[in-house]
């Protein structure tokens, strides 16, 4: 089995393309993320096929946000698909409801702190309280952990600060916004390399475009895995 610390985001239009990519990656990748963009393209069916027929782990990135009863019901329904990770927004009432919905299942509830595509200007436009990005992310992470989150989603730039929280002991840190050296940034604003993310205490990194846009997706994934296991990944490099 490959190193499941690498999660490849299947941000492709439909389930057929997602399955084709998974077949190209073969045993190099064992963990896949399926998000909202794939939902109407057969995303849940793809999740089930990859899990049941190919033995892959599945991260369903839905970023649920609603009143507690609705979140609890939605999570209970999604948990029937035997997925491994599910995202919800990190507001404490949402996290608590999601944990209720996942009761009795192995499903891990991951709380979104602040999207890695956002910066302070974006937060100002959304009337989010003053404070640095790092401070707000760490505060949201602590509150999500206190509400019962199994882990959090955060930029790799805040990972070391979150890992240092007492509440983070035994919890997962999963980071999008990871880009191999030389890769295009896309819509991400707070990024790090795979080695830096691992060095800062991240449990899983999520990589999409640098893999599925590559001429050879398997080689791209293997290069990321090599970097995650490099000497630079063993100690913080900043």
Secondary structure as GFF3:
##gff-version 3
##sequence-region A 1 238
A	DSSP	beta_strand	6	9	.	.	.	ID=ss1
A	DSSP	alpha_helix	15	25	.	.	.	ID=ss2
A	DSSP	three_ten_helix	26	28	.	.	.	ID=ss3
A	DSSP	beta_strand	31	35	.	.	.	ID=ss4
A	DSSP	alpha_helix	36	39	.	.	.	ID=ss5
A	DSSP	alpha_helix	43	54	.	.	.	ID=ss6
A	DSSP	beta_strand	57	64	.	.	.	ID=ss7
A	DSSP	alpha_helix	68	78	.	.	.	ID=ss8
A	DSSP	three_ten_helix	79	81	.	.	.	ID=ss9
A	DSSP	beta_strand	85	89	.	.	.	ID=ss10
A	DSSP	alpha_helix	92	101	.	.	.	ID=ss11
A	DSSP	beta_strand	108	112	.	.	.	ID=ss12
A	DSSP	alpha_helix	120	125	.	.	.	ID=ss13
A	DSSP	alpha_helix	133	146	.	.	.	ID=ss14
A	DSSP	beta_strand	151	153	.	.	.	ID=ss15
A	DSSP	alpha_helix	156	163	.	.	.	ID=ss16
A	DSSP	three_ten_helix	166	168	.	.	.	ID=ss17
A	DSSP	beta_strand	172	175	.	.	.	ID=ss18
A	DSSP	alpha_helix	194	199	.	.	.	ID=ss19
A	DSSP	beta_strand	204	207	.	.	.	ID=ss20
A	DSSP	alpha_helix	209	212	.	.	.	ID=ss21
A	DSSP	alpha_helix	217	228	.	.	.	ID=ss22
A	DSSP	three_ten_helix	231	234	.	.	.	ID=ss23
###
